[in-house]
Amino acid sequence: MYRSKRSDSDFPLPLMADIPQTDVSRPSALPTAKISRGNAQASIDQSSAEYLDSIEEEWNKRVDMEVETLVDGMVDLVSLASIGDKDKFRIAQESFQAESRAESMVRAANSLLSITHSMKLLLLLSDEAQLAHRRDAELKSVQEEKDEARRKVADLLDDILHPKLPSK
């Protein structure tokens, strides 16, 4: 077996002072990570239906916010598109405003695309057995309501066709 004549002391480890300093940020966690310790207890106390309702409400708020951004951006773009006597400064100012509004609209549209993609994944990866169970329970409930309504209609029809004579 080949052994090197060099020891570990021949390659000293650099000291912290020897490491080059940069202004590049070194994130310690994923930038999109959301760790909410305070909300963890609240989600434990909720029932499954309440939790799902709160998640649905969050999704609805996100969609509403992005759609509102798109609508406001379009309104602003239309208002900036007025024609009239304008000096070069005013034209440049309105051009910058239009570009910034268009960029915010593009971000909102991309966010909506991301939301729809996430919702599609949630649908595809959801628990199919639970969905089938919910569908079967709803079908059973509707069937029971239908049978009850038929029974009431049959009783009413029977009363109409065969009225009971008042006793003397």
Accessible surface in RSA format (square Angstrom, percent):
REM  Atomic radii and reference values for relative SASA: ProtOr
REM  Chains: A
REM  Algorithm: Lee & Richards
REM  Probe-radius: 1.40
REM  Slices: 20
REM RES _ NUM      All-atoms   Total-Side   Main-Chain    Non-polar    All polar
REM                ABS   REL    ABS   REL    ABS   REL    ABS   REL    ABS   REL
RES MET A   1   222.36 115.2 136.94  90.6  85.42 203.4 124.47 105.8  97.88 129.7
RES TYR A   2   193.45  90.3 165.20  94.0  28.25  73.5 131.12  98.5  62.33  76.8
RES ARG A   3   194.12  81.5 175.32  89.4  18.81  44.8  62.27  85.1 131.85  79.9
RES SER A   4    70.00  59.1  45.46  60.7  24.54  56.5  34.84  74.2  35.16  49.3
RES LYS A   5   211.11 103.0 170.73 104.8  40.38  96.1 122.13 109.9  88.97  94.8
RES ARG A   6   156.26  65.6 136.88  69.8  19.39  46.2  32.12  43.9 124.15  75.2
RES SER A   7    62.56  52.9  51.61  68.9  10.94  25.2  52.44 111.7  10.12  14.2
RES ASP A   8   136.18  95.4 123.29 122.7  12.90  30.5  41.62  97.9  94.57  94.3
RES SER A   9    92.22  77.9  64.14  85.6  28.08  64.7  56.00 119.2  36.23  50.8
RES ASP A  10    77.53  54.3  51.05  50.8  26.48  62.6  17.45  41.1  60.08  59.9
RES PHE A  11   130.38  65.2 118.84  73.6  11.54  30.0 121.12  73.4   9.26  26.5
RES PRO A  12   110.71  80.7  85.95  78.4  24.75  90.0  93.62  77.3  17.08 106.2
RES LEU A  13   157.66  87.8 141.29 101.1  16.37  41.1 141.41  99.3  16.25  43.7
RES PRO A  14    92.21  67.2  69.60  63.4  22.62  82.2  75.93  62.7  16.28 101.2
RES LEU A  15   126.62  70.5 124.17  88.8   2.46   6.2 126.57  88.9   0.05   0.1
RES MET A  16   154.68  80.1 146.63  97.0   8.05  19.2 124.65 106.0  30.03  39.8
RES ALA A  17    97.27  89.4  58.43  90.2  38.85  88.4  69.69  98.1  27.58  73.1
RES ASP A  18    94.99  66.5  66.46  66.1  28.53  67.5  22.03  51.8  72.96  72.8
RES ILE A  19    71.57  40.7  67.65  50.4   3.92   9.5  69.29  49.9   2.28   6.2
RES PRO A  20   103.92  75.7  90.33  82.3  13.59  49.4 101.34  83.7   2.58  16.0
RES GLN A  21   156.24  87.4 125.14  91.5  31.09  74.0  63.61 135.4  92.63  70.3
RES THR A  22    77.30  55.0  43.86  44.5  33.44  79.7  53.23  71.5  24.07  36.4
RES ASP A  23   147.06 103.0 108.58 108.1  38.48  91.0  52.55 123.7  94.51  94.3
RES VAL A  24   104.66  68.9  91.79  83.1  12.87  31.0  97.00  84.3   7.67  20.8
RES SER A  25    94.01  79.4  74.12  98.9  19.89  45.8  52.86 112.6  41.14  57.6
RES ARG A  26   177.27  74.4 148.16  75.5  29.11  69.3  68.50  93.6 108.77  65.9
RES PRO A  27   106.63  77.7  72.59  66.2  34.04 123.7  83.66  69.1  22.97 142.7
RES SER A  28   121.33 102.5  76.12 101.6  45.21 104.1  54.04 115.1  67.29  94.3
RES ALA A  29    64.77  59.6  45.08  69.6  19.69  44.8  57.21  80.6   7.56  20.0
RES LEU A  30   137.14  76.4 126.97  90.8  10.17  25.6 127.56  89.6   9.58  25.8
RES PRO A  31   124.03  90.4  83.65  76.3  40.38 146.8  95.81  79.1  28.22 175.4
RES THR A  32   115.22  81.9  95.86  97.2  19.36  46.1  78.88 105.9  36.34  54.9
RES ALA A  33    53.56  49.2  22.12  34.1  31.44  71.5  32.01  45.1  21.55  57.1
RES LYS A  34   193.88  94.6 158.43  97.2  35.44  84.4 106.63  96.0  87.24  92.9
RES ILE A  35   132.96  75.7  97.75  72.8  35.21  84.9 100.91  72.7  32.05  87.0
RES SER A  36    68.96  58.3  52.75  70.4  16.21  37.3  36.93  78.6  32.03  44.9
RES ARG A  37   197.90  83.1 178.68  91.1  19.22  45.8  74.27 101.5 123.63  74.9
RES GLY A  38    71.60  88.3   0.00   N/A  71.60  88.3  46.40 127.3  25.19  56.4
RES ASN A  39    88.30  60.9  80.89  78.2   7.41  17.8  19.68  47.4  68.62  66.3
RES ALA A  40    47.52  43.7  41.93  64.7   5.59  12.7  47.43  66.8   0.08   0.2
RES GLN A  41   109.08  61.0 107.67  78.7   1.41   3.3  51.67 110.0  57.41  43.5
RES ALA A  42    48.51  44.6  40.30  62.2   8.21  18.7  46.37  65.3   2.14   5.7
RES SER A  43    42.87  36.2  31.73  42.3  11.14  25.7  17.51  37.3  25.36  35.5
RES ILE A  44   127.22  72.4 102.33  76.2  24.90  60.0 109.04  78.5  18.19  49.3
RES ASP A  45   106.37  74.5  71.17  70.8  35.20  83.2  33.90  79.8  72.46  72.3
RES GLN A  46    64.50  36.1  48.62  35.5  15.88  37.8  12.89  27.4  51.61  39.1
RES SER A  47    58.74  49.6  47.16  62.9  11.58  26.7  52.05 110.8   6.69   9.4
RES SER A  48    79.08  66.8  64.65  86.3  14.43  33.2  50.50 107.5  28.58  40.0
RES ALA A  49    65.09  59.8  57.92  89.4   7.17  16.3  62.88  88.6   2.21   5.8
RES GLU A  50    97.34  55.9  92.35  69.9   5.00  11.9  35.88  69.4  61.46  50.2
RES TYR A  51    96.09  44.9  96.09  54.7   0.00   0.0  58.19  43.7  37.89  46.7
RES LEU A  52    77.59  43.2  73.58  52.6   4.01  10.1  73.83  51.8   3.76  10.1
RES ASP A  53    88.88  62.3  83.94  83.5   4.93  11.7  26.58  62.5  62.30  62.1
RES SER A  54    40.28  34.0  32.42  43.3   7.86  18.1  33.92  72.2   6.36   8.9
RES ILE A  55    52.49  29.9  52.49  39.1   0.00   0.0  52.49  37.8   0.00   0.0
RES GLU A  56   101.56  58.3  97.58  73.8   3.98   9.5  33.59  65.0  67.97  55.5
RES GLU A  57    88.56  50.8  88.05  66.6   0.51   1.2  30.53  59.1  58.02  47.4
RES GLU A  58    99.37  57.0  97.28  73.6   2.09   5.0  34.88  67.5  64.49  52.7
RES TRP A  59    42.10  16.9  41.54  20.1   0.56   1.3  34.45  18.4   7.65  12.4
RES ASN A  60    68.22  47.0  67.27  65.0   0.95   2.3  13.76  33.1  54.46  52.6
RES LYS A  61   130.05  63.4 124.69  76.5   5.36  12.8  72.77  65.5  57.28  61.0
RES ARG A  62   102.15  42.9 101.02  51.5   1.13   2.7  37.50  51.3  64.65  39.2
RES VAL A  63    45.80  30.1  45.80  41.5   0.00   0.0  45.80  39.8   0.00   0.0
RES ASP A  64    91.20  63.9  86.40  86.0   4.80  11.4  27.62  65.0  63.59  63.4
RES MET A  65   114.05  59.1 109.41  72.4   4.64  11.0  72.62  61.7  41.43  54.9
RES GLU A  66    24.07  13.8  24.07  18.2   0.00   0.0   0.33   0.6  23.74  19.4
RES VAL A  67    64.69  42.6  64.69  58.6   0.00   0.0  64.69  56.2   0.00   0.0
RES GLU A  68   107.65  61.8 103.25  78.1   4.40  10.5  31.93  61.8  75.72  61.8
RES THR A  69    43.17  30.7  38.66  39.2   4.51  10.8  24.19  32.5  18.98  28.7
RES LEU A  70    43.54  24.2  42.24  30.2   1.30   3.3  42.45  29.8   1.09   2.9
RES VAL A  71    81.69  53.8  79.48  72.0   2.21   5.3  81.65  70.9   0.04   0.1
RES ASP A  72    65.74  46.0  64.06  63.8   1.68   4.0  16.81  39.6  48.93  48.8
RES GLY A  73     0.08   0.1   0.00   N/A   0.08   0.1   0.08   0.2   0.00   0.0
RES MET A  74   101.85  52.7 101.85  67.4   0.00   0.0  85.81  73.0  16.03  21.2
RES VAL A  75    90.63  59.6  86.14  78.0   4.49  10.8  89.50  77.8   1.13   3.1
RES ASP A  76    40.69  28.5  40.69  40.5   0.00   0.0   8.23  19.4  32.46  32.4
RES LEU A  77    44.29  24.7  40.05  28.6   4.24  10.7  40.22  28.2   4.07  10.9
RES VAL A  78   103.84  68.3  94.51  85.6   9.32  22.5  96.49  83.8   7.35  19.9
RES SER A  79    74.06  62.6  50.06  66.8  24.00  55.3  49.54 105.5  24.52  34.4
RES LEU A  80    31.78  17.7  25.08  17.9   6.70  16.9  25.73  18.1   6.06  16.3
RES ALA A  81    71.45  65.7  44.96  69.4  26.49  60.3  57.32  80.7  14.13  37.4
RES SER A  82    65.61  55.4  51.21  68.3  14.40  33.2  46.65  99.3  18.96  26.6
RES ILE A  83   177.07 100.8 141.99 105.8  35.08  84.5 145.01 104.4  32.06  87.0
RES GLY A  84    49.67  61.3   0.00   N/A  49.67  61.3  31.62  86.8  18.05  40.4
RES ASP A  85   159.77 111.9 123.38 122.8  36.39  86.0  41.68  98.1 118.09 117.8
RES LYS A  86    62.30  30.4  30.96  19.0  31.33  74.6  28.10  25.3  34.19  36.4
RES ASP A  87    90.94  63.7  76.45  76.1  14.50  34.3  47.78 112.4  43.16  43.0
RES LYS A  88   183.67  89.6 175.25 107.5   8.42  20.0 119.39 107.5  64.28  68.5
RES PHE A  89   147.68  73.9 139.18  86.2   8.50  22.1 144.70  87.7   2.98   8.5
RES ARG A  90   108.79  45.7 108.79  55.5   0.00   0.0  27.28  37.3  81.51  49.4
RES ILE A  91    94.66  53.9  92.23  68.7   2.43   5.9  93.34  67.2   1.32   3.6
RES ALA A  92    61.26  56.3  49.86  76.9  11.41  25.9  56.47  79.5   4.79  12.7
RES GLN A  93    68.94  38.6  61.75  45.1   7.20  17.1  19.81  42.2  49.13  37.3
RES GLU A  94    15.38   8.8  14.34  10.9   1.04   2.5   6.33  12.2   9.05   7.4
RES SER A  95    52.34  44.2  43.35  57.8   9.00  20.7  27.53  58.6  24.81  34.8
RES PHE A  96   142.58  71.3 139.59  86.5   2.99   7.8 141.99  86.1   0.59   1.7
RES GLN A  97    69.24  38.7  68.60  50.1   0.64   1.5  23.26  49.5  45.98  34.9
RES ALA A  98    29.77  27.4  29.08  44.9   0.69   1.6  29.16  41.1   0.61   1.6
RES GLU A  99   102.71  59.0  98.97  74.9   3.74   8.9  36.88  71.3  65.83  53.7
RES SER A 100    48.28  40.8  41.46  55.3   6.81  15.7  30.91  65.8  17.36  24.3
RES ARG A 101    89.21  37.5  88.79  45.3   0.42   1.0   8.34  11.4  80.86  49.0
RES ALA A 102    41.09  37.8  39.23  60.5   1.86   4.2  40.74  57.4   0.35   0.9
RES GLU A 103   101.46  58.3  98.37  74.4   3.09   7.4  33.79  65.4  67.67  55.3
RES SER A 104    21.56  18.2  19.94  26.6   1.62   3.7  19.95  42.5   1.60   2.2
RES MET A 105    26.45  13.7  25.62  17.0   0.83   2.0  25.60  21.8   0.85   1.1
RES VAL A 106    90.13  59.3  87.70  79.4   2.42   5.8  90.09  78.3   0.03   0.1
RES ARG A 107   151.00  63.4 145.01  73.9   6.00  14.3  73.06  99.8  77.94  47.2
RES ALA A 108     1.75   1.6   0.52   0.8   1.23   2.8   1.23   1.7   0.53   1.4
RES ALA A 109    40.49  37.2  38.32  59.1   2.17   4.9  39.38  55.5   1.11   2.9
RES ASN A 110    83.65  57.7  78.65  76.0   5.00  12.0  24.19  58.2  59.47  57.5
RES SER A 111    28.77  24.3  22.14  29.5   6.63  15.3  19.82  42.2   8.95  12.5
RES LEU A 112    32.92  18.3  32.79  23.5   0.13   0.3  32.92  23.1   0.00   0.0
RES LEU A 113   119.04  66.3 115.50  82.6   3.54   8.9 116.10  81.5   2.94   7.9
RES SER A 114    59.45  50.2  51.56  68.8   7.89  18.2  30.02  63.9  29.43  41.2
RES ILE A 115     1.35   0.8   0.99   0.7   0.36   0.9   1.35   1.0   0.00   0.0
RES THR A 116    64.43  45.8  62.73  63.6   1.70   4.1  56.78  76.3   7.65  11.6
RES HIS A 117   107.36  58.7 106.16  73.8   1.20   3.1  70.90  73.1  36.45  42.4
RES SER A 118    37.92  32.0  35.65  47.6   2.28   5.2  11.78  25.1  26.14  36.6
RES MET A 119    88.81  46.0  83.16  55.0   5.65  13.4  72.45  61.6  16.36  21.7
RES LYS A 120   133.27  65.0 130.45  80.0   2.82   6.7  76.87  69.2  56.40  60.1
RES LEU A 121    75.93  42.3  75.93  54.3   0.00   0.0  75.93  53.3   0.00   0.0
RES LEU A 122   101.49  56.5  97.16  69.5   4.32  10.9  98.57  69.2   2.92   7.9
RES LEU A 123   125.09  69.7 113.56  81.2  11.53  29.0 117.30  82.4   7.79  21.0
RES LEU A 124   129.59  72.2 108.99  78.0  20.60  51.8 111.73  78.5  17.86  48.1
RES LEU A 125   144.01  80.2 113.46  81.2  30.55  76.8 118.00  82.9  26.01  70.0
RES SER A 126    41.54  35.1  23.34  31.1  18.21  41.9  33.05  70.4   8.49  11.9
RES ASP A 127    84.78  59.4  70.06  69.7  14.71  34.8  31.81  74.9  52.97  52.8
RES GLU A 128   132.18  75.9 125.10  94.6   7.09  16.9  45.33  87.7  86.86  70.9
RES ALA A 129    74.32  68.3  58.95  91.0  15.37  35.0  67.24  94.7   7.08  18.8
RES GLN A 130    79.35  44.4  73.60  53.8   5.74  13.7  24.23  51.6  55.11  41.8
RES LEU A 131    73.94  41.2  70.88  50.7   3.07   7.7  70.90  49.8   3.04   8.2
RES ALA A 132    32.09  29.5  31.57  48.7   0.52   1.2  31.57  44.5   0.52   1.4
RES HIS A 133   128.41  70.2 124.36  86.4   4.05  10.4  80.72  83.2  47.69  55.5
RES ARG A 134   117.90  49.5 111.77  57.0   6.13  14.6  50.04  68.4  67.86  41.1
RES ARG A 135   154.66  64.9 147.16  75.0   7.50  17.8  71.91  98.3  82.75  50.1
RES ASP A 136    83.42  58.4  78.83  78.5   4.59  10.9  26.26  61.8  57.15  57.0
RES ALA A 137    52.32  48.1  40.51  62.5  11.81  26.9  47.15  66.4   5.17  13.7
RES GLU A 138   112.02  64.3 109.37  82.7   2.66   6.3  45.22  87.5  66.80  54.5
RES LEU A 139   115.58  64.4 112.23  80.3   3.35   8.4 115.21  80.9   0.37   1.0
RES LYS A 140   135.81  66.3 130.32  80.0   5.49  13.1  78.43  70.6  57.38  61.1
RES SER A 141    44.59  37.7  41.68  55.6   2.91   6.7  22.33  47.5  22.26  31.2
RES VAL A 142    75.70  49.8  75.33  68.2   0.38   0.9  75.33  65.5   0.38   1.0
RES GLN A 143    80.89  45.2  79.24  57.9   1.65   3.9  33.36  71.0  47.53  36.1
RES GLU A 144    99.61  57.2  93.99  71.1   5.62  13.4  42.64  82.5  56.98  46.5
RES GLU A 145   115.14  66.1 107.75  81.5   7.38  17.6  45.48  88.0  69.66  56.9
RES LYS A 146    84.62  41.3  77.66  47.6   6.97  16.6  53.04  47.7  31.58  33.6
RES ASP A 147    61.19  42.9  57.50  57.2   3.69   8.7  20.03  47.1  41.16  41.1
RES GLU A 148    66.82  38.4  66.79  50.5   0.03   0.1  34.01  65.8  32.81  26.8
RES ALA A 149    52.30  48.1  47.81  73.8   4.49  10.2  51.94  73.1   0.37   1.0
RES ARG A 150   155.13  65.1 148.44  75.7   6.69  15.9  54.56  74.6 100.57  61.0
RES ARG A 151   133.30  56.0 127.12  64.8   6.18  14.7  63.91  87.3  69.39  42.1
RES LYS A 152   120.70  58.9 118.58  72.8   2.12   5.0  67.18  60.5  53.52  57.0
RES VAL A 153    95.15  62.6  94.41  85.5   0.74   1.8  94.76  82.3   0.39   1.1
RES ALA A 154    56.43  51.9  47.65  73.5   8.78  20.0  52.45  73.9   3.98  10.5
RES ASP A 155    84.97  59.5  82.96  82.6   2.01   4.8  24.64  58.0  60.34  60.2
RES LEU A 156   113.04  63.0 112.89  80.8   0.15   0.4 112.89  79.3   0.15   0.4
RES LEU A 157    95.04  52.9  93.39  66.8   1.65   4.2  94.37  66.3   0.67   1.8
RES ASP A 158    78.59  55.0  74.24  73.9   4.35  10.3  18.80  44.2  59.79  59.6
RES ASP A 159    82.28  57.6  74.61  74.3   7.67  18.1  25.68  60.4  56.60  56.4
RES ILE A 160   129.01  73.4 108.55  80.9  20.46  49.3 114.61  82.5  14.39  39.1
RES LEU A 161   112.51  62.7  89.94  64.3  22.57  56.7  92.19  64.7  20.32  54.7
RES HIS A 162   126.05  68.9 113.85  79.1  12.21  31.2  75.60  77.9  50.45  58.7
RES PRO A 163    93.59  68.2  76.21  69.5  17.38  63.2  79.21  65.4  14.38  89.4
RES LYS A 164   185.44  90.5 157.04  96.4  28.40  67.6 105.84  95.3  79.59  84.8
RES LEU A 165   157.42  87.7 133.53  95.5  23.89  60.1 133.63  93.8  23.79  64.0
RES PRO A 166   121.05  88.2  97.13  88.5  23.92  86.9 108.79  89.8  12.26  76.2
RES SER A 167   115.76  97.8  80.65 107.6  35.12  80.9  52.36 111.5  63.41  88.8
RES LYS A 168   246.77 120.4 169.76 104.2  77.01 183.4 142.28 128.1 104.49 111.3
END  Absolute sums over single chains surface
CHAIN  1 A    15890.8      13791.2       2099.6       9981.2       5909.6
END  Absolute sums over all chains
TOTAL         15890.8      13791.2       2099.6       9981.2       5909.6
